[in-house]
């Protein structure tokens, strides 16, 4: 009995996500995708309309996973500074099993300037993360954990931009000590 197509698609999207994350869109060939997914060229094109379609599915998969983890943290009862510190900590000590950097940040640099569809996906993702963080910051203000005079929208954008910058710095060779110092400096804004 053949495996269900959805299993095959989910597995292929996950594998493609790692391939695109590690090498970027342009540097990920169809042959690389075949090797990563274990699918033949015809199976990839029968399952996905194009390399671009597979990339968008992989990017959405990445964003959904990251945002689910962020939502769980932001909805927790932890103090807001601890929440932000945890988010920054994810950039200081990323999972060693994953490619360096961030698929979202990589895609913002490589794809967004000339691909309106990807640019829109990335914009919506950024807006979603900013909203989640801002909501948590507003709870922090209501609890007296953050000065009421702080601009929670600006702080939420600051957290997202700082994490993105840390991901870029890590790709450029910044070590744990440097990344930790960036995180500590960012926490001083709270």
Buried (B, 14 or more C-beta within 10 A) or exposed (E): EEEEEEEBBEBBBBBBBBBBBBBBBEEBEEEBBBEBBEBEEEBBBEBBEEBBEBBBBBBBBBBEEBBEEBBEBBEEEBBBBBBBBBBBBBBBEBEEEEBBBBBBBBBBEBBBEEBEEBBEBBEEBBEBBBEBBBBBBBBBBEEEBBEEEBEBBEBBBBBBEBBBBBBBBBBEEBEEEBBBEBBEEBBEEB
